[in-house]
Structures are given as C-alpha cells and as structure tokens.
C-alpha cells in the first residue's frame, strides 16, 4: 500500500511539472512575440493582416 502511495505521489508530481512546463513555455513564447514586434516594428502603412502586403515586401 505504501508503494502505491509513493507511485501516485510521484505521478502527480510529474503531471504538475509537465503542466507547469507547458504554461511557462506559453508565457515565454508570448513574451518573445510581443517583444519582437516592439524591437522590429512594421513599416508605416503595412497591414500585417493583408496577405497581398506580405508578397510585396
């Protein structure tokens, strides 16, 4: 019975570590996206939502 408890405790710890890793990855990724657009701004008059602009640049 003690072995089962230790196994479940380890499994829950691993699941929480996995979820924490995913959340931290999401936060870092979003931070890089926001920071990248601040460091390298788009040219004036450029609409990033218009696909024609991407081909022209």
N, C-alpha and C positions, 0 to 999 in steps of 0.2 A: 504494500500500500504506500509506503514511503517513496519507493522508486517511481510509482505512478505520479505522485505529487511533484516530485522533482522534475519528472519529464514534462508535466503540464506547465510547471513554472518556467522551465527553460523555453518551451514552445511559445508561451505567451510573451516572454521577454523578446524572443526573436521576431515575433509578429509585430510587436510595438516598435522594435528597432527598424524593421522594414518600412512601416508606415511613416515613422519619423524621417527616415532617409528620403522617402518619396516627397514628403512635404518640404523638406529642406531643399531638395532638388528643384521643386516647383518655384520656391521663393527665389533661389539663386538665378534660375533661368529667367524669371520675370524681371528681376533686377537688372540682368545683363541686357535684356531687350529694351528696357526703359533707359538705361544709361547709354546704350549705343545710339539711340535716337537723339539723345541730348548732346553727345560728343560730336556726332556727324549729322548735322541737320540736313533735311532735304532742301533742294533748291527752291527759290521762290516761284510760286505758280505751279509747282509739281503736286499733282494729286495722286497719292500712292494707291488709291482705290480704283483708279482708271488704268486698265490693262494696256491701253494704247500708249500711255506715258512710259511704261516700262520698256516697250520695244524701241521707243525713240531715244531713250537715254542709253 
